[in-house]
Amino acid sequence: MGRVGSAVYRQLTEECGYKTLGVEHDPNRIRDLVRQGFQIIEGDATDYDFWTRVVTGSGVKMILLALPAQYANIEALRELQRIGHGGAVVASVALYREDVAELTELGTDVVIRLYAGAGEALADRAVEAVLARENDDAPPPAVAAKPDRFDRHMLGTREMRVRDDARLPDG
């Protein structure tokens, strides 16, 4: 589980309150991640048997693919489709517009272009910081209180644009 997977894990557990399970194939990396507090299982996300054990009858609500190469995300998606993923939302990251289109065409529910998504998140956070400073009653952004729980209505325009990312031309 690399930088993107770790960030996704933290967001899902700390901000959204989901029980989350990370996947890693390297035993040394697993030890490091466990020491950091992650709940991790050893597995290969491109392996049919792995998905059969993890997903079948488990009640998994979402599967997030953040593998380091497009072909690996596609292979994992195909294995999930072979076993049927029980209605779980399948989301993935992609580096290029063509990758977004390919993953979307293959049935991925949510696809984010990695750098475009990071840029939008950075802009969103910068705007939040400006607004917080303009509001005299608000604490400084570094110590702003987090909401008690995640509410889907708190999603900003970045999240609302996610589904349209593959359909809009750069411009």
N, C-alpha and C positions, 0 to 999 in steps of 0.2 A: 504494500500500500504506500504509494508515493505522496507527493505534496498535495495533489488534487484530491486523492482519496482521503487523506488525513484531514484536509479542510472540510470536505463533505461530511465526514464522520463527526467532526467537532460541531459543525453547524446543526446537523440532525439531532445530536444528543444534547448539546448545551443550549441551543437556541429554540429548537422545535420540540424537544422533549421525547424524541423517538428512541426506543430501544434499538440499538444499531450493532451490526456485526460486520467487521471488516474482513477482507480476504487477502491473503498474501501467500505466495508460493515459496519464498525464501525463509528457511528456518531461522537463520541469523537475524533477519529483519523482523521476524515475528517476535523473537525475544526482546528486541529493542522496543517494538511497538507496545508489547505487553508491559514492559517497565514504564512506559509513558502513560499507561492507563487505558490503552485501547483494548477492546474485546475483539480478538482476532482468531480466525480459523485458518488452517493451512489448506490451500486449494488452488486449483488451476481453473480460472474463469472460462477457459476455452474447452473445458472437459465436460462431456455429456454426463458422465457418472457423478461428477461433482454437483452439477445442477440438480440431478435427480435426487441426490441425498439432501440437498439444502432446501430446495423449493417445494418438492412434491408433498402436498398435504401440510405444509408448515404455516400457512397463513401469512406469508411474506407480503407486505403491502407495496414495497418499492424495491427496485433493483437498479443500482447506479453503476454504470460502466465507465471507468476512468483508466482504461488500460493505455499503455504508452504508445500504441500503434493502432491505426485505423483498422488494419486487418484483424487484430486481436479483438477489438470491440465488435466487429462484424461476426467473427467466429463465435464469440460468446453469445451474441444475439441469436445467431442461427441455432446454437445448442438450446437456448431457452425456448425458441419456437418449436424445436423438435419435441421437447418434453411438455410444452405448454406451461406457461408461467403463472397459472392460477389467477389471472386477472391483475397481477401486480403491475404497477406502473414501471415501465422500463425507461430510464433516462441515460444519456451518454454525453460525453464531451467530444468535441471534434476540433481539429486545428484549422481546417479549410472549409470554405463554402461548399465545395464539391462533396466533402465528407459529411457535412450536415445534410445535404440533399440525399446522399446515398443512405445514411442511417434512417432518415425520415421515410424514404421509399421502402426500406426494409421493415418498417413498422415500429420504430422506436417512438415512444410517446413524447419525449422531451429531449431535444438536442441543443446544446449550448456551444457556440464557438468559443473556445477557451480564452483567447485574447480579447475578443469583442466583449465577452461576458465580464472579464476582469476590468476592462476599461469602463464599462457601464457601472459596475459596482463601485469603482474608485470615484467616478463622477457623482454617483448617488451619495456616497459617504462625505465627499467634500461639500456638497450642497447642504447636507444635514448639519455639518459643522458650522457653516456660515450662518444658517438659520438659528442654530443654538446660540451662537455668539450675539446675534442680533436681538435675541430674546433675553432681557436682563434677568428674568426669573429662572432661566434654565441653567443647570450646572455646566461647567466646561465639558466639551465632547469627550475628553479622556475619562471622565468619571460619570458620564451620563448613565442613569439607571436603565437596566434592561427591563423589558416588559416581563410581568410575572408568568405569562404563557404566550405561546405563539398563536396568533390569530390570522387565518388566511386572508382576512380583509386588510391586514397590515402590508400586504404585498404592494410594492411600488410598480412604476411603469416598466422597469426593467423586467420584472417577472412576468408582467402581462404581455410583453413583446416576445417572450421565449418561443411560443408556438409559431410566431410569424418569421422568425429568424431565417428559416430556410427558403421562404418565399419572397423576401424583399431583396432587391438588388442593392449592391453597395452604391452609395451615392452621397 
